[in-house]
Amino acid sequence: MSSSEFVDWQVYLDEEPNRFQKEDFYLAALTAEVRRSWVRHPSQVDMRKFLLNFKVQEEREDTPEQFMKKSKAFWGIALSFPKKLKDK
């Protein structure tokens, strides 16, 4: 495997969403076992329900007005300006 192919694989594996690692399966199995000790029907506890799926949200560009409003709010809080100055 060439170094460029290795780098391509690293990028692919870093950006691939909802990819479980073996630690995720281990922790899901451990959590399921703990849950089984607390329920009336332990055989109904499914380990797959403890695997968390994260969805990646797309970042949206702010309009200039939204950016200005957020900027004023941030700096108003950071510098503790009175309400009158923040709204101008």
BAZA-386012 format. One record per residue (C-alpha): residue in one letter; residue number from 1; x, y, z. Coordinates in nm, 4 decimals. Example, Ala and Ser with C-alpha at 12.3 -4.5 7.8 and 13.67 -1.06 7.14 Angstrom:
// BAZA-386012
<rec><aa>A</aa><i>1</i><c1>1.2300</c1><c2>-0.4500</c2><c3>0.7800</c3></rec>
<rec><aa>S</aa><i>2</i><c1>1.3670</c1><c2>-0.1060</c2><c3>0.7140</c3></rec>
***
This chain:
// BAZA-386012
<rec><aa>M</aa><i>1</i><c1>0.0000</c1><c2>0.0000</c2><c3>0.0000</c3></rec>
<rec><aa>S</aa><i>2</i><c1>0.1421</c1><c2>0.3351</c2><c3>-0.0966</c3></rec>
<rec><aa>S</aa><i>3</i><c1>0.1534</c1><c2>0.6295</c2><c3>0.1434</c3></rec>
<rec><aa>S</aa><i>4</i><c1>-0.1036</c1><c2>0.8222</c2><c3>-0.0608</c3></rec>
<rec><aa>E</aa><i>5</i><c1>-0.3422</c1><c2>0.5238</c2><c3>-0.0517</c3></rec>
<rec><aa>F</aa><i>6</i><c1>-0.2876</c1><c2>0.4996</c2><c3>0.3245</c3></rec>
<rec><aa>V</aa><i>7</i><c1>-0.3761</c1><c2>0.8676</c2><c3>0.3658</c3></rec>
<rec><aa>D</aa><i>8</i><c1>-0.6855</c1><c2>0.8186</c2><c3>0.1476</c3></rec>
<rec><aa>W</aa><i>9</i><c1>-0.7976</c1><c2>0.5322</c2><c3>0.3707</c3></rec>
<rec><aa>Q</aa><i>10</i><c1>-0.7426</c1><c2>0.7444</c2><c3>0.6821</c3></rec>
<rec><aa>V</aa><i>11</i><c1>-0.9589</c1><c2>1.0223</c2><c3>0.5397</c3></rec>
<rec><aa>Y</aa><i>12</i><c1>-1.2285</c1><c2>0.7745</c2><c3>0.4360</c3></rec>
<rec><aa>L</aa><i>13</i><c1>-1.2390</c1><c2>0.6082</c2><c3>0.7786</c3></rec>
<rec><aa>D</aa><i>14</i><c1>-1.2441</c1><c2>0.9436</c2><c3>0.9604</c3></rec>
<rec><aa>E</aa><i>15</i><c1>-1.5319</c1><c2>1.0779</c2><c3>0.7508</c3></rec>
<rec><aa>E</aa><i>16</i><c1>-1.7469</c1><c2>0.7642</c2><c3>0.7342</c3></rec>
<rec><aa>P</aa><i>17</i><c1>-2.0533</c1><c2>0.8323</c2><c3>0.9510</c3></rec>
<rec><aa>N</aa><i>18</i><c1>-2.2162</c1><c2>0.5789</c2><c3>1.1845</c3></rec>
<rec><aa>R</aa><i>19</i><c1>-1.9224</c1><c2>0.3415</c2><c3>1.1795</c3></rec>
<rec><aa>F</aa><i>20</i><c1>-1.9011</c1><c2>0.1406</c2><c3>1.4989</c3></rec>
<rec><aa>Q</aa><i>21</i><c1>-1.5700</c1><c2>0.0533</c2><c3>1.6607</c3></rec>
<rec><aa>K</aa><i>22</i><c1>-1.5186</c1><c2>-0.2645</c2><c3>1.8602</c3></rec>
<rec><aa>E</aa><i>23</i><c1>-1.5269</c1><c2>-0.0560</c2><c3>2.1794</c3></rec>
<rec><aa>D</aa><i>24</i><c1>-1.8817</c1><c2>0.0499</c2><c3>2.0892</c3></rec>
<rec><aa>F</aa><i>25</i><c1>-1.9922</c1><c2>-0.3138</c2><c3>2.0717</c3></rec>
<rec><aa>Y</aa><i>26</i><c1>-1.8136</c1><c2>-0.3934</c2><c3>2.3980</c3></rec>
<rec><aa>L</aa><i>27</i><c1>-1.9821</c1><c2>-0.1070</c2><c3>2.5825</c3></rec>
<rec><aa>A</aa><i>28</i><c1>-2.3218</c1><c2>-0.1924</c2><c3>2.4316</c3></rec>
<rec><aa>A</aa><i>29</i><c1>-2.2861</c1><c2>-0.5542</c2><c3>2.5479</c3></rec>
<rec><aa>L</aa><i>30</i><c1>-2.1785</c1><c2>-0.4408</c2><c3>2.8943</c3></rec>
<rec><aa>T</aa><i>31</i><c1>-2.4712</c1><c2>-0.1994</c2><c3>2.9188</c3></rec>
<rec><aa>A</aa><i>32</i><c1>-2.7143</c1><c2>-0.4693</c2><c3>2.8033</c3></rec>
<rec><aa>E</aa><i>33</i><c1>-2.5871</c1><c2>-0.7061</c2><c3>3.0733</c3></rec>
<rec><aa>V</aa><i>34</i><c1>-2.6358</c1><c2>-0.4410</c2><c3>3.3403</c3></rec>
<rec><aa>R</aa><i>35</i><c1>-2.9869</c1><c2>-0.3757</c2><c3>3.2095</c3></rec>
<rec><aa>R</aa><i>36</i><c1>-3.0668</c1><c2>-0.7495</c2><c3>3.2117</c3></rec>
<rec><aa>S</aa><i>37</i><c1>-3.0038</c1><c2>-0.7581</c2><c3>3.5862</c3></rec>
<rec><aa>W</aa><i>38</i><c1>-3.2804</c1><c2>-0.5004</c2><c3>3.6409</c3></rec>
<rec><aa>V</aa><i>39</i><c1>-3.5626</c1><c2>-0.6237</c2><c3>3.4139</c3></rec>
<rec><aa>R</aa><i>40</i><c1>-3.8249</c1><c2>-0.8914</c2><c3>3.4599</c3></rec>
<rec><aa>H</aa><i>41</i><c1>-3.7560</c1><c2>-1.0606</c2><c3>3.1230</c3></rec>
<rec><aa>P</aa><i>42</i><c1>-3.3783</c1><c2>-1.0472</c2><c3>3.0636</c3></rec>
<rec><aa>S</aa><i>43</i><c1>-3.3961</c1><c2>-1.2412</c2><c3>2.7383</c3></rec>
<rec><aa>Q</aa><i>44</i><c1>-3.5848</c1><c2>-0.9529</c2><c3>2.5773</c3></rec>
<rec><aa>V</aa><i>45</i><c1>-3.2970</c1><c2>-0.7060</c2><c3>2.6221</c3></rec>
<rec><aa>D</aa><i>46</i><c1>-3.1264</c1><c2>-0.6539</c2><c3>2.2861</c3></rec>
<rec><aa>M</aa><i>47</i><c1>-2.7670</c1><c2>-0.5312</c2><c3>2.2770</c3></rec>
<rec><aa>R</aa><i>48</i><c1>-2.8230</c1><c2>-0.3518</c2><c3>1.9431</c3></rec>
<rec><aa>K</aa><i>49</i><c1>-3.0559</c1><c2>-0.1044</c2><c3>2.1140</c3></rec>
<rec><aa>F</aa><i>50</i><c1>-2.7574</c1><c2>0.0276</c2><c3>2.3093</c3></rec>
<rec><aa>L</aa><i>51</i><c1>-2.5543</c1><c2>0.1173</c2><c3>2.0000</c3></rec>
<rec><aa>L</aa><i>52</i><c1>-2.5858</c1><c2>0.4918</c2><c3>1.9455</c3></rec>
<rec><aa>N</aa><i>53</i><c1>-2.6296</c1><c2>0.6270</c2><c3>1.5942</c3></rec>
<rec><aa>F</aa><i>54</i><c1>-2.5146</c1><c2>0.9832</c2><c3>1.5442</c3></rec>
<rec><aa>K</aa><i>55</i><c1>-2.6343</c1><c2>1.1841</c2><c3>1.2485</c3></rec>
<rec><aa>V</aa><i>56</i><c1>-2.4069</c1><c2>1.4471</c2><c3>1.1054</c3></rec>
<rec><aa>Q</aa><i>57</i><c1>-2.5772</c1><c2>1.7810</c2><c3>1.0560</c3></rec>
<rec><aa>E</aa><i>58</i><c1>-2.4891</c1><c2>1.9892</c2><c3>0.7576</c3></rec>
<rec><aa>E</aa><i>59</i><c1>-2.3552</c1><c2>2.3309</c2><c3>0.8420</c3></rec>
<rec><aa>R</aa><i>60</i><c1>-2.5564</c1><c2>2.6129</c2><c3>0.6935</c3></rec>
<rec><aa>E</aa><i>61</i><c1>-2.4134</c1><c2>2.9432</c2><c3>0.5884</c3></rec>
<rec><aa>D</aa><i>62</i><c1>-2.5468</c1><c2>3.2388</c2><c3>0.7832</c3></rec>
<rec><aa>T</aa><i>63</i><c1>-2.6874</c1><c2>3.5349</c2><c3>0.5986</c3></rec>
<rec><aa>P</aa><i>64</i><c1>-2.5051</c1><c2>3.8620</c2><c3>0.6722</c3></rec>
<rec><aa>E</aa><i>65</i><c1>-2.7969</c1><c2>3.9702</c2><c3>0.8936</c3></rec>
<rec><aa>Q</aa><i>66</i><c1>-2.7845</c1><c2>3.6473</c2><c3>1.0964</c3></rec>
<rec><aa>F</aa><i>67</i><c1>-2.4080</c1><c2>3.6737</c2><c3>1.1297</c3></rec>
<rec><aa>M</aa><i>68</i><c1>-2.4337</c1><c2>4.0337</c2><c3>1.2534</c3></rec>
<rec><aa>K</aa><i>69</i><c1>-2.7053</c1><c2>3.9431</c2><c3>1.5034</c3></rec>
<rec><aa>K</aa><i>70</i><c1>-2.4989</c1><c2>3.6524</c2><c3>1.6427</c3></rec>
<rec><aa>S</aa><i>71</i><c1>-2.1876</c1><c2>3.8675</c2><c3>1.6544</c3></rec>
<rec><aa>K</aa><i>72</i><c1>-2.3652</c1><c2>4.1461</c2><c3>1.8453</c3></rec>
<rec><aa>A</aa><i>73</i><c1>-2.5130</c1><c2>3.8945</c2><c3>2.0894</c3></rec>
<rec><aa>F</aa><i>74</i><c1>-2.1734</c1><c2>3.7306</c2><c3>2.1501</c3></rec>
<rec><aa>W</aa><i>75</i><c1>-1.9819</c1><c2>4.0542</c2><c3>2.2043</c3></rec>
<rec><aa>G</aa><i>76</i><c1>-2.2644</c1><c2>4.2026</c2><c3>2.4098</c3></rec>
<rec><aa>I</aa><i>77</i><c1>-2.2470</c1><c2>3.9104</c2><c3>2.6489</c3></rec>
<rec><aa>A</aa><i>78</i><c1>-1.8674</c1><c2>3.8881</c2><c3>2.6442</c3></rec>
<rec><aa>L</aa><i>79</i><c1>-1.8198</c1><c2>4.2578</c2><c3>2.7217</c3></rec>
<rec><aa>S</aa><i>80</i><c1>-2.1339</c1><c2>4.2934</c2><c3>2.9350</c3></rec>
<rec><aa>F</aa><i>81</i><c1>-2.2736</c1><c2>4.5898</c2><c3>2.7421</c3></rec>
<rec><aa>P</aa><i>82</i><c1>-2.6000</c1><c2>4.7356</c2><c3>2.8635</c3></rec>
<rec><aa>K</aa><i>83</i><c1>-2.9094</c1><c2>4.6269</c2><c3>2.6693</c3></rec>
<rec><aa>K</aa><i>84</i><c1>-2.9405</c1><c2>4.9695</c2><c3>2.4998</c3></rec>
<rec><aa>L</aa><i>85</i><c1>-2.6034</c1><c2>4.9374</c2><c3>2.3240</c3></rec>
<rec><aa>K</aa><i>86</i><c1>-2.6560</c1><c2>4.5759</c2><c3>2.2162</c3></rec>
<rec><aa>D</aa><i>87</i><c1>-2.9696</c1><c2>4.6557</c2><c3>2.0164</c3></rec>
<rec><aa>K</aa><i>88</i><c1>-2.8164</c1><c2>4.9381</c2><c3>1.8103</c3></rec>
***
